[in-house]
Amino acid sequence: MVCFIHQDWSETLSKEIINRNPTVDFVVIDRKSKIFLTLWSKFLHKFAILINPLFKQNSTIAAFASNDKTPQVLWKVRQLCRQQKFDAVIAHNLGAFYPAIKVTQWQKSHLQLDVEDFYPGEALYFNKAHETDNRHTIMQFSFRQADNITYASEGIASECQNAYQIPSKVRQSTILNSFPELDFVKPQPKSERIMKCVWFSQHIGSNRGLEQVFEAAKLFPEMEFHLVGNSNSAYLERKEIGNNVKLHPVMPQSELHGFLETMDVGLALENPRADINRDICLTNKILAYAQAGLYILATQTQGQQAFLNSLPYHAGLLLEKDLKDALFKLNPEFLKIEKKTLRWEMAKAFSWEQEQQKLITLLN
C-alpha cells in the first residue's frame, strides 16, 4: 500500500494503522524527507495549473493540477513497477486515480476505483476557474479505464452514474465503509444518569454543524456534549462554549470505538449547503454510531436520510429543525440499555464482515 505520512496530528493515527496491519507492506512517502521530489512535485503541480487553460481536457494536466501529491505518487509507483508485477491495483482517492491507471497500463493489471466521495462536488480551495472541470476529467478518464468501481454511498453512485459514461463491462457496487463487528462491545448499563452526546471527525471547526451543539449545550446544562477531533483553536476562540462541552483529541480507531460505547446519542450533524458531496456522502461517524448502538440524531442530508430509512429498525431521527428542537422532543425510552443493545445487535448486519462479501463477489 502506497501512502503518505505527515508530521502533524495525523501521524500517530497513521502509525497505529500501520502497526495494526503487520501483513500489509506499507510503502510510506514522507514528503519532508524527500525534499527534492516534493519540490519537483509541487513545481509540476503549479506548472500544470499555469497551462491548465490551454489543455482543459488533458488527463495528465488535470491530474497534476488537481493534486500536488499525484506526481510524487506516480514516481513512486513507477519505481515499484520496476521491482515487481502487480495483478490488481486499487485507488482510494482522486489523487491516486491517475497513478493507478498508469500502473495498469504498464503492467496490464486489473484496476479498481474506490469512490469514497463525489470529488467534483467538494468545495474548491485553489484553481477555482478550472478545478471542478479537472476533477470531472479525471473521473471520466478513470471510469473508462476501470474494471471495477465501488462507491461509499448510494448517493455517490447515483451522481457518478448520471455524470459519466461508464462502460458496460465495468462491475459496480456500493460498499459501506463500516467497521469490524468486534470493534464494538455489547453495551453495558451506566452507573451515572448523565445523558452524553458525542460528535467526532478529523477536525473540530467550521462548516460541521457544531454551532448547533454549542447552542444546545446552553439549554441543556444537565447533558454532556463530547467533541472528538483535531481542534481548530481560532474557530473555538470565537465561540461561547459551556462547561458541559468536553473536547477530546483525535483518537485511534480502537480507542474511539471503545469511547463511543460510553455515550448515549451520536450527533451526525452536517452542513448540506457546504457542498454537493456533503449532502450525498455517508460519513464514518454515522456508521460508527450505529454500530455502537447509539441513538442517532442526524441532519437531513440525502446520504444520511437514505441510510436511516434503509435500516429495518429504528436507529435514530432526522432533525426537523435543529439539535435543540430534537433534544426537547427526544423520547428517553430510546436511550434505555435494552434499546441500545438491540440497535448494537441489529447493526451487525452491515458490519465490515458483511460488507466485505460484496467486495469479494466483485473481485471474483
C-alpha positions as CSV (number, residue, x, y, z in Angstrom):
1,M,0.0,0.0,0.0
2,V,1.4,3.4,-1.1
3,C,0.5,6.2,1.4
4,F,1.8,9.5,2.7
5,I,2.7,10.1,6.3
6,H,2.6,13.7,7.7
7,Q,4.4,15.0,10.7
8,D,1.2,16.5,12.3
9,W,-1.8,15.4,14.3
10,S,-2.4,12.5,11.9
11,E,1.0,10.9,12.3
12,T,0.0,8.9,15.4
13,L,-3.1,7.6,13.7
14,S,-1.2,6.6,10.6
15,K,1.4,4.7,12.6
16,E,-1.4,3.0,14.6
17,I,-3.0,1.8,11.3
18,I,0.4,0.5,10.1
19,N,1.1,-1.3,13.4
20,R,-2.4,-2.9,13.3
21,N,-1.8,-4.4,9.9
22,P,1.6,-6.3,10.1
23,T,0.8,-8.4,7.0
24,V,0.4,-5.3,4.8
25,D,3.5,-3.9,3.0
26,F,3.2,-0.1,3.5
27,V,5.2,2.0,1.1
28,V,5.3,5.2,3.0
29,I,6.1,8.6,1.4
30,D,7.4,11.2,3.9
31,R,7.4,14.5,2.0
32,K,9.8,16.2,4.4
33,S,12.5,13.5,4.0
34,K,12.2,13.6,0.2
35,I,12.7,17.3,-0.3
36,F,13.8,17.3,-3.9
37,L,11.0,15.0,-5.1
38,T,8.4,17.0,-3.1
39,L,9.6,20.3,-4.6
40,W,9.6,18.8,-8.0
41,S,6.1,17.5,-7.5
42,K,4.9,20.9,-6.3
43,F,6.6,22.6,-9.3
44,L,4.7,20.2,-11.7
45,H,1.5,21.0,-9.9
46,K,2.0,24.8,-10.2
47,F,3.1,24.4,-13.9
48,A,0.0,22.3,-14.7
49,I,-2.2,24.9,-13.1
50,L,-0.5,27.6,-15.3
51,I,-1.1,25.8,-18.6
52,N,-4.4,24.4,-17.5
53,P,-6.5,26.8,-19.7
54,L,-4.6,25.6,-22.8
55,F,-5.2,21.9,-22.1
56,K,-8.6,21.7,-20.5
57,Q,-9.3,18.0,-21.5
58,N,-5.9,16.6,-20.9
59,S,-6.0,14.0,-18.2
60,T,-2.3,14.3,-17.2
61,I,-2.6,18.1,-16.9
62,A,-5.8,17.7,-15.0
63,A,-4.3,15.2,-12.6
64,F,-1.2,17.2,-11.9
65,A,-3.1,20.4,-11.5
66,S,-5.7,18.8,-9.2
67,N,-3.2,17.4,-6.6
68,D,0.4,18.2,-5.9
69,K,1.0,14.7,-4.5
70,T,0.0,13.0,-7.7
71,P,3.4,13.4,-9.5
72,Q,5.1,12.1,-6.4
73,V,2.9,9.0,-6.2
74,L,3.5,8.4,-9.9
75,W,7.2,8.5,-9.4
76,K,7.0,6.0,-6.5
77,V,4.7,3.5,-8.3
78,R,7.0,3.7,-11.4
79,Q,9.8,2.6,-9.1
80,L,7.7,-0.3,-7.7
81,C,6.7,-1.4,-11.1
82,R,10.4,-2.0,-12.0
83,Q,10.7,-4.3,-9.0
84,Q,7.6,-6.4,-9.2
85,K,4.4,-7.3,-11.1
86,F,1.0,-6.3,-9.7
87,D,-2.1,-8.3,-10.6
88,A,-4.5,-5.7,-9.3
89,V,-4.4,-2.0,-8.4
90,I,-7.0,-0.3,-6.1
91,A,-7.1,3.5,-5.9
92,H,-8.8,5.0,-2.9
93,N,-8.9,8.7,-3.7
94,L,-8.9,11.1,-6.6
95,G,-5.2,11.9,-6.4
96,A,-4.4,8.2,-6.7
97,F,-6.6,7.5,-9.7
98,Y,-4.1,8.7,-12.4
99,P,-1.0,6.9,-11.0
100,A,-3.1,3.7,-10.6
101,I,-4.2,3.9,-14.2
102,K,-0.6,4.2,-15.4
103,V,0.4,1.1,-13.4
104,T,-2.4,-0.9,-15.1
105,Q,-1.3,0.4,-18.5
106,W,2.4,-0.5,-17.8
107,Q,1.6,-3.9,-16.4
108,K,-1.8,-4.9,-17.9
109,S,-3.2,-5.1,-14.3
110,H,-6.8,-5.1,-13.1
111,L,-8.0,-1.7,-11.9
112,Q,-10.5,-1.0,-9.2
113,L,-11.6,2.5,-8.2
114,D,-12.9,3.1,-4.7
115,V,-15.0,6.3,-4.9
116,E,-15.4,7.5,-1.3
117,D,-16.7,10.9,-2.3
118,F,-18.1,12.7,-5.3
119,Y,-15.0,14.7,-5.8
120,P,-16.2,17.3,-8.3
121,G,-18.9,18.2,-5.8
122,E,-16.4,19.0,-3.0
123,A,-15.5,22.6,-2.0
124,L,-12.8,24.3,-4.0
125,Y,-9.8,25.9,-2.4
126,F,-7.5,26.7,-5.3
127,N,-7.5,27.0,-9.2
128,K,-11.2,27.7,-8.9
129,A,-11.7,28.5,-12.5
130,H,-10.6,25.0,-13.7
131,E,-10.5,22.6,-10.7
132,T,-14.1,21.4,-11.0
133,D,-13.5,20.6,-14.7
134,N,-10.2,18.9,-13.8
135,R,-12.0,16.6,-11.4
136,H,-14.6,15.7,-13.9
137,T,-11.9,15.0,-16.5
138,I,-10.0,12.7,-14.1
139,M,-13.2,10.9,-13.1
140,Q,-14.4,10.3,-16.7
141,F,-10.9,9.2,-17.8
142,S,-10.6,6.8,-14.8
143,F,-14.0,5.3,-15.2
144,R,-13.3,4.4,-18.8
145,Q,-10.2,2.5,-17.7
146,A,-11.6,0.7,-14.7
147,D,-12.6,-2.9,-14.3
148,N,-14.5,-2.4,-11.0
149,I,-15.9,0.6,-9.2
150,T,-17.1,0.7,-5.6
151,Y,-19.0,3.6,-4.1
152,A,-19.2,4.6,-0.5
153,S,-22.9,5.6,-0.7
154,E,-25.9,5.2,-3.0
155,G,-26.0,8.9,-3.5
156,I,-22.4,9.0,-4.7
157,A,-23.1,6.0,-7.0
158,S,-26.2,7.7,-8.5
159,E,-24.3,11.0,-9.0
160,C,-21.4,9.3,-10.8
161,Q,-23.6,7.1,-13.0
162,N,-25.6,10.2,-14.1
163,A,-22.5,12.3,-14.7
164,Y,-20.2,9.9,-16.5
165,Q,-20.2,7.4,-19.3
166,I,-19.3,4.1,-17.7
167,P,-18.6,1.1,-20.0
168,S,-21.0,-1.8,-19.6
169,K,-18.1,-4.1,-18.8
170,V,-17.3,-2.2,-15.6
171,R,-18.7,-4.0,-12.5
172,Q,-20.1,-1.6,-9.9
173,S,-21.2,-2.0,-6.2
174,T,-22.0,0.3,-3.3
175,I,-20.0,-0.9,-0.2
176,L,-20.4,0.9,3.1
177,N,-17.1,1.9,4.9
178,S,-18.3,0.2,8.0
179,F,-16.1,-1.2,10.8
180,P,-15.4,-4.8,12.1
181,E,-18.1,-6.1,14.3
182,L,-15.6,-6.9,17.1
183,D,-14.7,-3.2,17.4
184,F,-17.9,-2.6,19.3
185,V,-18.6,-4.5,22.6
186,K,-22.0,-5.2,23.9
187,P,-23.4,-2.1,25.7
188,Q,-23.3,-2.1,29.4
189,P,-25.6,-0.3,31.9
190,K,-24.2,3.0,33.1
191,S,-23.8,3.9,36.8
192,E,-24.4,7.7,36.2
193,R,-27.6,9.2,34.8
194,I,-26.0,12.0,32.8
195,M,-27.1,11.9,29.2
196,K,-24.0,12.0,26.9
197,C,-24.0,13.2,23.3
198,V,-20.9,12.6,21.1
199,W,-19.7,14.0,17.8
200,F,-16.3,13.1,16.1
201,S,-14.4,14.0,13.0
202,Q,-10.9,14.7,11.9
203,H,-11.3,18.4,12.7
204,I,-13.4,20.4,15.1
205,G,-14.1,23.5,13.1
206,S,-16.4,25.4,10.8
207,N,-19.0,24.0,8.4
208,R,-19.5,21.0,10.6
209,G,-22.8,21.9,12.2
210,L,-21.1,22.4,15.6
211,E,-22.8,25.7,16.2
212,Q,-25.9,23.7,17.0
213,V,-24.0,21.8,19.7
214,F,-22.8,25.0,21.4
215,E,-26.4,26.4,21.4
216,A,-27.9,23.2,22.7
217,A,-25.3,22.9,25.4
218,K,-26.6,26.2,26.9
219,L,-30.2,25.0,27.0
220,F,-29.3,21.5,28.4
221,P,-26.7,22.1,31.2
222,E,-27.6,18.7,32.7
223,M,-26.3,16.9,29.5
224,E,-22.7,16.4,28.3
225,F,-21.6,17.1,24.7
226,H,-18.3,15.4,23.8
227,L,-16.4,16.5,20.7
228,V,-13.6,14.4,19.4
229,G,-11.1,15.7,16.8
230,N,-8.2,18.0,16.0
231,S,-9.2,21.3,17.5
232,N,-9.2,24.5,15.4
233,S,-8.2,26.9,18.1
234,A,-9.0,30.0,16.0
235,Y,-12.6,28.7,15.4
236,L,-13.2,27.7,19.0
237,E,-11.9,31.0,20.4
238,R,-14.8,32.8,18.6
239,K,-17.4,30.5,20.2
240,E,-19.1,30.7,23.6
241,I,-18.5,27.1,24.9
242,G,-20.2,25.9,28.1
243,N,-18.5,23.7,30.7
244,N,-20.7,20.7,29.6
245,V,-18.9,20.7,26.2
246,K,-16.0,18.3,26.5
247,L,-13.2,18.5,23.9
248,H,-11.1,15.4,23.2
249,P,-8.1,15.0,20.9
250,V,-8.2,12.7,17.8
251,M,-8.2,9.1,19.0
252,P,-7.0,5.9,17.3
253,Q,-9.9,3.8,15.9
254,S,-9.8,1.2,18.6
255,E,-9.8,3.8,21.4
256,L,-12.6,5.9,19.7
257,H,-14.9,2.9,19.3
258,G,-14.5,2.0,22.9
259,F,-15.2,5.6,23.9
260,L,-18.4,5.6,21.8
261,E,-19.7,2.7,23.9
262,T,-19.9,5.1,26.9
263,M,-22.1,7.6,25.1
264,D,-25.9,7.7,24.6
265,V,-26.5,9.8,21.5
266,G,-24.5,10.1,18.3
267,L,-24.6,13.5,16.6
268,A,-24.4,13.2,12.8
269,L,-24.5,16.9,12.2
270,E,-23.6,18.2,8.7
271,N,-23.9,21.3,6.6
272,P,-25.5,20.1,3.4
273,R,-25.1,23.5,1.9
274,A,-21.3,23.3,2.3
275,D,-21.0,21.4,-1.0
276,I,-22.8,18.7,-3.1
277,N,-20.7,15.9,-1.7
278,R,-21.6,16.7,1.9
279,D,-25.2,16.2,1.0
280,I,-24.9,12.8,-0.7
281,C,-21.9,11.1,1.2
282,L,-22.2,8.8,4.1
283,T,-19.6,9.6,6.8
284,N,-17.8,7.2,9.0
285,K,-19.3,8.8,12.1
286,I,-22.9,7.8,11.4
287,L,-21.8,4.2,10.7
288,A,-19.8,4.1,13.9
289,Y,-22.7,5.5,16.0
290,A,-25.0,2.9,14.6
291,Q,-22.5,0.0,15.2
292,A,-22.0,1.2,18.8
293,G,-25.8,1.1,19.3
294,L,-26.1,4.9,19.9
295,Y,-29.3,6.7,19.2
296,I,-28.6,8.9,16.2
297,L,-29.7,12.5,15.7
298,A,-28.8,13.3,12.1
299,T,-29.1,16.3,9.8
300,Q,-31.4,15.7,6.8
301,T,-28.8,15.1,4.1
302,Q,-29.6,12.8,1.3
303,G,-27.0,10.3,2.3
304,Q,-28.0,10.1,6.0
305,Q,-31.7,10.1,5.2
306,A,-31.3,7.2,2.8
307,F,-29.1,5.3,5.3
308,L,-31.5,5.6,8.2
309,N,-34.5,4.9,6.1
310,S,-32.8,1.7,4.7
311,L,-32.4,0.1,8.2
312,P,-35.1,-2.4,9.3
313,Y,-35.1,-0.9,12.8
314,H,-35.3,2.5,14.5
315,A,-31.8,3.8,14.7
316,G,-32.4,7.5,15.2
317,L,-34.1,10.6,14.0
318,L,-33.6,13.2,11.2
319,L,-33.6,16.7,12.6
320,E,-36.7,18.6,11.5
321,K,-35.4,21.9,12.7
322,D,-32.2,21.8,14.7
323,L,-30.5,19.9,17.5
324,K,-32.2,21.9,20.3
325,D,-35.6,21.0,19.0
326,A,-34.6,17.3,18.6
327,L,-33.3,17.1,22.2
328,F,-36.5,18.7,23.5
329,K,-38.6,16.0,21.7
330,L,-36.2,13.1,22.4
331,N,-38.0,10.1,24.0
332,P,-35.9,8.8,26.9
333,E,-37.2,5.3,26.2
334,F,-34.8,5.2,23.2
335,L,-31.8,5.6,25.5
336,K,-32.5,2.6,27.7
337,I,-29.9,-0.1,27.7
338,E,-32.3,-2.6,26.2
339,K,-32.9,-0.4,23.1
340,K,-29.2,0.4,22.8
341,T,-28.3,-3.3,22.9
342,L,-30.9,-4.1,20.3
343,R,-29.5,-1.4,18.0
344,W,-26.0,-2.7,18.6
345,E,-27.1,-6.2,17.7
346,M,-29.1,-5.2,14.6
347,A,-26.1,-3.1,13.2
348,K,-24.1,-6.3,12.9
349,A,-26.0,-6.8,9.6
350,F,-23.8,-4.1,8.0
351,S,-20.5,-4.7,9.8
352,W,-17.4,-4.9,7.7
353,E,-17.6,-8.7,7.9
354,Q,-20.8,-8.5,5.9
355,E,-20.0,-5.6,3.6
356,Q,-16.7,-7.2,2.6
357,Q,-18.7,-10.0,1.0
358,K,-19.8,-7.5,-1.7
359,L,-16.1,-6.8,-2.4
360,I,-15.2,-10.5,-2.6
361,T,-18.0,-11.1,-5.0
362,L,-16.9,-8.1,-7.1
363,L,-13.3,-9.4,-7.3
364,N,-14.2,-13.0,-8.2
